[in-house]
Every structure is written in C-alpha cells, then in structure tokens.
C-alpha cells in the first residue's frame, strides 16, 4: 500500500484527502477501512511539523506498523 499525497508547498498542508494505491486484489476497496486509512494519513501529515514533512525517513517511521 502506498499513500499518494499532494502537499501545498507554501503552507505544507495536504491539498485533499490522500489516495491509497495497492497492488493485487483489495477486497476492502470501497469499504470504510479505505476511508479510515486515508483520514489517518491526513491526520498524521497535518500533525507533523514542516521539518518532519520534509524528511522522508521521519515520515516513513510515523507510518511504520508497530
């Protein structure tokens, strides 16, 4: 799974809800789980500092499963 996010350069905010791309079959497509995942990505991005958003390694850590 890969979140795709358009971020406004001047403000650092997400332009819209992220898209989530997956490979292979995705039986939950169209389900609330996909919407919840998109909202979680958006919440994580908006809760990050501008410095964190510019550091791919930090953002990967924030999204890594625990």
C-alpha positions as CSV (number, residue, x, y, z in Angstrom):
1,X,0.0,0.0,0.0
2,X,1.2,3.4,-0.9
3,X,-0.3,6.7,0.1
4,X,-0.2,9.5,-2.5
5,X,-0.4,13.0,-1.1
6,X,-0.5,16.4,-2.8
7,X,1.0,18.9,-0.4
8,X,0.8,22.7,-0.9
9,X,4.3,24.0,-0.9
10,X,3.7,27.3,0.8
11,X,1.6,26.1,3.6
12,X,2.7,22.5,3.9
13,X,-0.9,21.3,4.2
14,X,-2.5,18.5,2.2
15,X,-4.4,19.7,-0.8
16,X,-7.0,17.0,-0.5
17,X,-7.5,13.6,1.1
18,X,-4.6,11.2,0.2
19,X,-5.2,8.5,-2.4
20,X,-4.2,5.0,-1.4
21,X,-2.7,2.7,-4.1
22,X,-2.5,-1.0,-3.6
23,X,-1.2,-3.8,-5.8
24,X,-3.1,-7.0,-6.3
25,X,-6.6,-7.7,-5.1
26,X,-8.0,-5.4,-2.5
27,X,-11.3,-7.0,-1.1
28,X,-12.0,-4.0,1.1
29,X,-11.9,-1.4,-1.7
30,X,-15.0,0.9,-1.3
31,X,-15.2,-0.1,2.4
32,X,-14.9,2.2,5.4
33,X,-11.4,0.8,6.1
34,X,-10.0,2.6,3.0
35,X,-11.7,5.9,4.1
36,X,-10.3,5.5,7.6
37,X,-6.8,4.8,6.2
38,X,-7.0,8.0,4.1
39,X,-8.1,10.0,7.2
40,X,-5.3,8.5,9.3
41,X,-2.7,9.5,6.7
42,X,-4.1,13.0,6.5
43,X,-4.2,13.4,10.3
44,X,-0.5,12.2,10.6
45,X,0.6,14.6,7.9
46,X,-1.2,17.6,9.5
47,X,0.1,16.7,12.9
48,X,3.7,16.8,11.7
49,X,6.0,19.8,11.7
50,X,7.2,21.3,8.4
51,X,10.7,19.8,9.1
52,X,9.2,16.3,9.7
53,X,7.2,16.5,6.4
54,X,10.3,17.3,4.5
55,X,12.2,14.3,5.9
56,X,11.1,11.1,4.1
57,X,12.8,8.9,6.8
58,X,10.8,10.5,9.6
59,X,7.5,10.2,7.7
60,X,8.2,6.5,7.0
61,X,8.8,5.9,10.7
62,X,5.5,7.6,11.5
63,X,3.6,5.2,9.2
64,X,5.6,2.1,10.0
65,X,3.4,-0.6,11.7
66,X,4.3,-1.2,15.4
